[in-house]
Amino acid sequence: MGELCDHQEMRLINKVALITGAGSGIGRETALLFAKEGAKVVCVDLNEDAARAVAAECGGLAFKADVSSAADSEAMVAAAEKEYGKLNVIFNNAGISHADDDDAISTTEAVWDLTFAINVKGVFLGCKYGVPALRRAGGGSIINTASFVAILGAATPQLAYTASKGAVLSMSRELAAIHARENIRVNALCPGPLQTELLMKYLNTEEKKQRRLVHIPMGRFGQAKEIAYAALYLASDESSFVTGSEFLVDGGITAAYTTPL
């Protein structure tokens, strides 16, 4: 048992990880946790100040990038290899949920296109330029942030976001199959509702919060750090036989028809 504990203290030793959307929320918590577990971390965010702040906290490299830009995506991977000599883990985590995202009638083309540019194209580009880097490193892990809404529909519409996360899930499955024999694993991380700024800006009244909480068996929102621990497992060699999964971390929401009183 002592040996196991010693091993788990540094679960990402000698690994280099690139995290997009690292400036806040899940990305920030994951950057801090990965560094604590021995990884060298490249903190990528469109907000350069936020990226620098997190990089300073975790002793990593800050990089400003728009993940929907091919040039930026190529450059962030090149920066990781130049700084640390290799890349082992890519966490394509950057994403948006637009305030004007609604149903098919109300959602504008501009909101749809922006959501897909970041949430879907951004993941595609991260993989496009990341996979060759993982090949050069002899393999590695790709983690793509999807969502429980890729599995469940909701009558509180955010159609562009929901559709984009469904695309991330199906893209991750296919990439997992394509690269499975190259020692490259690809998994979709599907968080449930979290107590992060992204969600709480919508659930700005107690009534709105309770409307969501009634569907969660655990009766609470998740924390960004709980998703970071799931990402840690998928990034580590402990998940060496896990690929193509829809890795749900949702407090039981997708397993429940009704919840406890």
C-alpha positions as CSV (number, residue, x, y, z in Angstrom):
1,M,0.0,0.0,0.0
2,G,2.9,2.3,0.8
3,E,4.3,1.9,-2.7
4,L,0.9,2.6,-4.3
5,C,0.6,5.8,-2.3
6,D,4.1,6.9,-3.2
7,H,3.3,6.3,-6.9
8,Q,0.1,8.3,-6.8
9,E,1.7,11.3,-5.2
10,M,3.2,12.2,-8.7
11,R,0.8,10.7,-11.3
12,L,2.0,12.8,-14.2
13,I,5.8,12.9,-13.5
14,N,7.8,13.5,-16.7
15,K,4.7,14.4,-18.7
16,V,4.0,17.7,-20.5
17,A,0.4,18.8,-20.7
18,L,-1.3,21.5,-22.8
19,I,-4.6,22.8,-21.5
20,T,-6.8,25.2,-23.4
21,G,-9.2,27.5,-21.5
22,A,-6.7,27.3,-18.6
23,G,-7.4,30.8,-17.4
24,S,-10.5,29.9,-15.3
25,G,-12.9,27.2,-14.2
26,I,-12.1,23.6,-15.1
27,G,-9.0,24.6,-17.0
28,R,-7.4,26.5,-14.1
29,E,-8.1,23.8,-11.5
30,T,-6.7,21.2,-13.9
31,A,-3.6,23.2,-14.6
32,L,-2.9,23.5,-10.8
33,L,-3.6,19.8,-10.2
34,F,-1.5,18.6,-13.1
35,A,1.4,20.6,-11.9
36,K,1.0,19.3,-8.4
37,E,1.1,15.8,-9.9
38,G,4.5,16.4,-11.6
39,A,3.5,17.7,-15.1
40,K,4.9,20.6,-17.0
41,V,1.9,22.6,-18.0
42,V,1.2,24.9,-21.0
43,C,-1.6,27.2,-19.9
44,V,-3.5,28.4,-23.1
45,D,-6.2,31.0,-23.0
46,L,-7.6,33.8,-25.1
47,N,-7.2,36.0,-22.0
48,E,-3.5,36.4,-21.8
49,D,-3.5,37.9,-18.3
50,A,-5.5,35.0,-17.0
51,A,-3.2,32.5,-18.7
52,R,-0.1,34.3,-17.1
53,A,-1.7,34.2,-13.7
54,V,-2.4,30.5,-13.8
55,A,1.0,29.8,-15.3
56,A,2.7,31.7,-12.5
57,E,0.7,29.7,-9.9
58,C,1.6,26.3,-11.4
59,G,5.1,27.1,-12.7
60,G,4.1,26.6,-16.3
61,L,4.2,28.3,-19.6
62,A,1.5,30.9,-20.6
63,F,0.3,31.1,-24.2
64,K,-2.3,33.3,-25.7
65,A,-4.4,31.6,-28.4
66,D,-7.7,31.7,-30.1
67,V,-8.5,27.9,-30.4
68,S,-10.7,28.6,-33.5
69,S,-7.6,29.8,-35.3
70,A,-5.5,27.2,-37.1
71,A,-2.4,29.4,-36.9
72,D,-2.8,29.8,-33.1
73,S,-3.5,26.1,-32.5
74,E,-0.4,25.1,-34.5
75,A,1.6,27.7,-32.6
76,M,0.5,26.6,-29.1
77,V,1.6,23.0,-29.8
78,A,4.9,24.2,-31.3
79,A,5.5,26.4,-28.2
80,A,4.9,23.4,-25.9
81,E,7.4,21.3,-27.8
82,K,10.0,24.1,-28.0
83,E,9.7,24.9,-24.3
84,Y,9.6,21.3,-22.9
85,G,10.8,19.1,-25.7
86,K,7.7,17.0,-26.1
87,L,3.9,16.9,-25.6
88,N,2.1,14.0,-23.8
89,V,-1.3,15.3,-22.9
90,I,-3.7,17.6,-24.6
91,F,-6.8,18.9,-22.8
92,N,-9.0,20.6,-25.3
93,N,-11.1,22.3,-22.7
94,A,-11.8,25.8,-24.0
95,G,-15.5,26.5,-24.7
96,I,-18.3,29.0,-24.6
97,S,-21.9,29.1,-23.7
98,H,-23.4,32.2,-25.3
99,A,-26.0,34.3,-23.4
100,D,-28.1,34.5,-26.6
101,D,-28.0,30.7,-27.2
102,D,-31.7,29.5,-27.3
103,D,-33.9,27.3,-29.4
104,A,-33.7,26.9,-33.2
105,I,-36.1,29.7,-33.8
106,S,-34.4,32.3,-31.5
107,T,-30.7,31.4,-31.9
108,T,-29.0,33.6,-34.5
109,E,-26.6,32.2,-37.1
110,A,-23.9,34.4,-35.6
111,V,-24.3,32.7,-32.2
112,W,-24.4,29.3,-33.8
113,D,-21.3,29.9,-35.8
114,L,-19.3,31.3,-32.9
115,T,-20.3,28.5,-30.6
116,F,-19.2,25.9,-33.2
117,A,-16.0,27.7,-34.1
118,I,-14.8,27.5,-30.5
119,N,-16.4,24.4,-29.1
120,V,-16.1,22.1,-32.2
121,K,-13.5,23.6,-34.6
122,G,-11.3,24.4,-31.6
123,V,-11.3,20.8,-30.5
124,F,-10.7,19.6,-34.1
125,L,-7.7,22.0,-34.5
126,G,-6.3,21.0,-31.1
127,C,-6.3,17.4,-32.3
128,K,-5.1,18.3,-35.9
129,Y,-1.9,19.8,-34.5
130,G,-1.7,17.9,-31.3
131,V,-1.8,14.3,-32.7
132,P,1.5,14.7,-34.6
133,A,3.1,16.0,-31.4
134,L,1.8,13.0,-29.4
135,R,3.2,10.7,-32.2
136,R,6.6,12.3,-31.8
137,A,6.4,11.7,-28.0
138,G,5.5,8.0,-28.6
139,G,1.9,8.4,-27.7
140,G,-0.3,10.1,-25.1
141,S,-3.7,11.2,-24.0
142,I,-6.2,13.6,-25.6
143,I,-9.1,14.8,-23.4
144,N,-11.9,16.7,-25.0
145,T,-14.4,18.6,-22.9
146,A,-17.9,17.6,-23.9
147,S,-20.9,17.7,-21.5
148,F,-23.7,15.7,-20.0
149,V,-25.9,17.6,-22.5
150,A,-24.3,15.5,-25.2
151,I,-26.3,12.6,-23.7
152,L,-29.5,14.3,-22.4
153,G,-31.7,17.0,-23.9
154,A,-33.2,19.8,-21.9
155,A,-36.3,22.0,-22.2
156,T,-34.2,25.0,-21.1
157,P,-32.7,25.5,-24.6
158,Q,-29.1,26.2,-25.4
159,L,-29.2,24.5,-28.8
160,A,-25.9,25.6,-30.2
161,Y,-24.0,24.6,-27.1
162,T,-25.8,21.2,-26.8
163,A,-25.2,20.4,-30.5
164,S,-21.6,21.4,-30.2
165,K,-21.0,19.1,-27.3
166,G,-22.6,16.3,-29.2
167,A,-20.2,16.9,-32.0
168,V,-17.2,16.8,-29.5
169,L,-18.5,13.5,-28.2
170,S,-18.8,11.8,-31.6
171,M,-15.5,13.4,-32.8
172,S,-13.7,12.0,-29.8
173,R,-15.1,8.5,-30.4
174,E,-13.9,8.4,-34.0
175,L,-10.4,9.8,-33.2
176,A,-10.1,7.2,-30.5
177,A,-10.8,4.5,-33.0
178,I,-8.4,6.0,-35.6
179,H,-5.4,6.4,-33.3
180,A,-6.0,3.4,-30.9
181,R,-3.0,1.5,-32.2
182,E,-0.6,4.4,-32.0
183,N,-0.7,4.5,-28.2
184,I,-2.9,7.7,-28.4
185,R,-6.0,7.6,-26.3
186,V,-8.9,10.0,-26.9
187,N,-11.7,10.5,-24.4
188,A,-14.6,12.9,-24.0
189,L,-15.0,14.3,-20.5
190,C,-18.6,15.0,-19.8
191,P,-19.2,17.2,-16.8
192,G,-22.6,17.7,-15.2
193,P,-23.8,21.2,-14.0
194,L,-21.0,22.9,-12.2
195,Q,-20.8,25.8,-9.7
196,T,-18.7,27.8,-12.2
197,E,-19.1,31.3,-13.6
198,L,-20.1,29.8,-16.9
199,L,-23.3,28.3,-15.5
200,M,-24.0,30.5,-12.5
201,K,-24.3,33.6,-14.6
202,Y,-27.5,32.0,-15.9
203,L,-28.7,30.5,-12.7
204,N,-28.8,33.9,-11.0
205,T,-31.8,33.2,-8.7
206,E,-32.5,30.6,-6.1
207,E,-35.6,29.4,-8.1
208,K,-33.4,28.8,-11.2
209,K,-30.9,26.9,-9.2
210,Q,-33.5,24.7,-7.6
211,R,-35.0,24.0,-11.0
212,R,-31.7,22.4,-12.0
213,L,-30.9,20.8,-8.6
214,V,-34.1,18.8,-8.5
215,H,-32.7,16.6,-11.4
216,I,-29.3,15.9,-9.7
217,P,-29.4,12.8,-7.4
218,M,-26.6,14.3,-5.3
219,G,-28.6,17.4,-4.8
220,R,-25.7,19.8,-5.5
221,F,-23.7,21.3,-8.3
222,G,-20.3,19.9,-9.1
223,Q,-17.0,21.7,-8.5
224,A,-14.5,22.5,-11.1
225,K,-11.8,20.6,-9.1
226,E,-13.9,17.4,-9.3
227,I,-13.7,17.6,-13.1
228,A,-10.0,18.2,-12.8
229,Y,-9.5,15.0,-10.9
230,A,-11.3,13.1,-13.7
231,A,-9.0,14.8,-16.2
232,L,-6.1,13.7,-14.1
233,Y,-7.1,10.0,-14.3
234,L,-7.6,10.3,-18.1
235,A,-4.2,12.0,-18.5
236,S,-2.4,9.5,-16.3
237,D,-1.1,6.0,-17.3
238,E,-3.7,4.6,-14.8
239,S,-6.3,5.0,-17.7
240,S,-4.1,3.1,-20.2
241,F,-7.0,0.9,-21.4
242,V,-9.5,3.8,-21.5
243,T,-10.2,5.3,-24.9
244,G,-13.3,6.4,-26.8
245,S,-15.2,6.8,-23.6
246,E,-18.0,9.3,-22.7
247,F,-16.5,9.9,-19.2
248,L,-19.5,11.2,-17.3
249,V,-18.8,13.2,-14.1
250,D,-22.4,14.4,-13.4
251,G,-23.5,13.6,-9.9
252,G,-25.7,10.8,-11.3
253,I,-27.9,13.1,-13.4
254,T,-27.8,10.9,-16.6
255,A,-28.5,7.7,-14.5
256,A,-31.7,9.0,-12.9
257,Y,-35.3,9.0,-13.9
258,T,-36.4,10.4,-10.6
259,T,-34.3,11.7,-7.7
260,P,-34.5,11.3,-3.9
261,L,-37.0,13.5,-2.1
